[in-house]
């Protein structure tokens, strides 16, 4: 449904046609990439991990193992794929809730590939999903053109509520080693 292309647009502000994700793909990025207001205080580092989970049935079982640490989830659907996409949104939402074990996960309902012709959004169904799955907002985005991505990123930054997240500390030496390996 365009998860990899959207993740690349969010993480690197560029478009590249991507094929199907097999397994999962991870992008690491600075929080300020979402929104300049996410710049951390002196001595802090704010990182965001974008996990692109493969949607094929054979991967869904394994990918669920990584959902327990989720803080926010963008659940995408492609309107050109018909009604099955709405059911898939409900399925991923159910998986998130099971693995959250009562912990709040901030969720965003995202129509991807909004620039493609064809595909009619069933707005009644979108409203049902928002209500039943607790999606506060609905977004239409295009990874190809970048349309809607800025709003999505700003709202994701707001939903993350950085100042209320747990703080993880590590010795400076360890951080320097980690930064060197990452480069």
C-alpha positions in Angstrom: 0.0 0.0 0.0 3.0 2.3 -0.3 4.5 2.0 3.3 8.1 1.9 2.1 7.7 4.9 -0.2 6.0 6.9 2.5 8.6 5.9 5.1 11.4 7.1 2.7 9.5 10.4 2.1 9.2 11.0 5.8 12.8 9.9 6.7 14.7 11.4 3.7 12.2 13.7 2.0 12.6 11.9 -1.3 10.6 9.5 -3.5 11.8 6.2 -4.9 9.5 3.6 -6.3 9.8 0.6 -4.0 8.7 -3.0 -4.4 7.0 -5.2 -1.8 8.6 -5.3 1.6 9.6 -8.7 2.6 9.9 -9.0 6.4 10.5 -5.5 7.7 12.5 -2.4 7.0 13.7 0.1 9.6 14.6 3.8 9.1 16.2 5.8 12.0 15.8 9.5 12.0 16.1 12.5 14.2 12.9 13.7 15.7 13.5 17.2 14.3 13.1 15.6 10.8 9.3 15.4 11.6 9.0 18.9 12.8 11.6 21.6 13.7 9.8 22.0 17.0 11.0 18.5 18.0 14.5 19.7 18.6 15.6 18.2 22.0 17.0 20.0 24.9 20.8 20.3 25.4 22.3 16.9 26.0 19.3 15.0 24.7 18.8 12.9 21.6 15.4 12.2 20.2 15.2 9.4 17.7 12.4 7.9 15.7 12.4 4.4 14.3 10.1 3.9 11.3 9.2 0.2 11.0 7.8 -0.8 7.7 6.1 -4.2 8.4 5.5 -6.5 5.5 1.8 -6.9 4.9 1.9 -10.4 3.3 0.1 -13.1 5.4 3.4 -15.0 5.9 5.0 -12.0 7.5 2.2 -10.7 9.7 2.6 -13.4 12.3 6.3 -12.7 12.8 5.9 -8.9 12.6 3.5 -8.9 15.5 6.4 -9.8 17.8 7.7 -6.2 17.3 4.5 -4.4 18.2 4.8 -4.4 22.0 7.2 -1.4 22.0 5.1 0.7 19.6 4.5 4.3 20.6 2.7 5.5 17.5 1.4 3.6 14.5 0.5 4.9 11.0 -1.9 2.4 9.5 -2.1 2.8 5.8 -4.6 1.8 3.2 -4.7 2.2 -0.6 -8.2 3.1 -1.9 -7.4 1.5 -5.2 -7.5 -1.9 -3.5 -11.2 -1.8 -2.5 -13.0 -2.9 0.6 -10.3 -5.5 1.6 -8.1 -2.6 2.7 -10.6 -1.4 5.3 -10.6 -4.9 6.8 -6.8 -4.9 6.9 -6.9 -1.7 8.9 -9.1 -3.3 11.4 -6.8 -6.4 11.6 -3.7 -4.3 12.2 -5.5 -2.3 14.8 -6.6 -5.4 16.6 -3.0 -6.7 16.6 -1.7 -3.4 18.0 -4.3 -3.5 20.8 -3.4 -7.1 21.8 0.3 -6.3 22.0 -0.2 -3.0 23.7 -1.6 -4.8 26.8 -3.6 -1.7 27.9 -0.8 0.8 27.1 -1.8 3.7 24.9 -0.6 3.5 21.3 -1.2 6.7 19.3 -2.7 5.8 15.9 -3.1 7.5 12.6 -5.3 6.4 9.7 -3.5 7.2 6.4 -4.7 6.8 2.9 -1.6 6.4 0.8 -1.1 6.9 -2.9 -3.7 9.7 -2.9 -2.2 11.0 -6.2 -3.1 7.9 -8.1 -6.2 7.9 -10.3 -8.9 5.4 -9.5 -9.9 4.1 -6.2 -12.8 5.7 -4.4 -12.5 6.4 -0.7 -15.6 5.1 1.2 -15.8 8.0 3.6 -18.6 6.3 5.6 -16.2 3.4 6.2 -13.4 5.8 7.1 -15.6 7.4 9.7 -16.5 3.9 11.1 -12.8 3.0 11.3 -12.0 6.3 13.1 -14.7 5.7 15.6 -14.2 1.9 16.2 -10.4 1.9 16.1 -9.9 5.2 17.9 -8.1 7.1 15.1 -8.4 10.8 16.0 -7.6 12.0 12.5 -7.6 10.8 8.9 -4.9 11.7 6.4 -4.5 11.5 2.7 -0.9 11.5 1.5 1.2 11.0 -1.6 4.8 9.8 -1.1 5.4 10.6 -4.8 4.4 14.3 -4.7 4.8 14.8 -0.9 1.2 16.1 -0.7 -0.2 15.8 2.9 3.1 14.5 4.3 4.0 17.8 6.1 0.7 17.7 8.0 1.1 14.0 8.8 4.7 14.6 10.2 3.7 17.6 12.3 0.7 15.7 13.8 2.8 12.6 14.4 5.3 14.8 16.2 2.5 16.2 18.3 1.1 12.8 19.1 4.4 11.5 20.2 4.4 14.0 23.1 8.2 13.8 23.6 8.2 15.5 27.0 6.0 12.7 28.4 8.1 9.8 27.1 10.4 7.8 29.3 14.0 9.1 29.3 16.7 6.6 28.7 20.2 7.6 29.8 23.5 6.1 28.7 27.2 7.0 29.4 28.7 9.5 27.0 31.3 6.9 25.9 28.6 4.5 25.0 26.8 7.2 23.0 30.0 8.1 21.2 30.5 4.4 20.2 26.9 4.1 19.1 27.1 7.3 17.0 30.4 6.2 15.4 28.9 2.8 14.4 25.7 4.5 13.1 27.8 6.7 10.8 
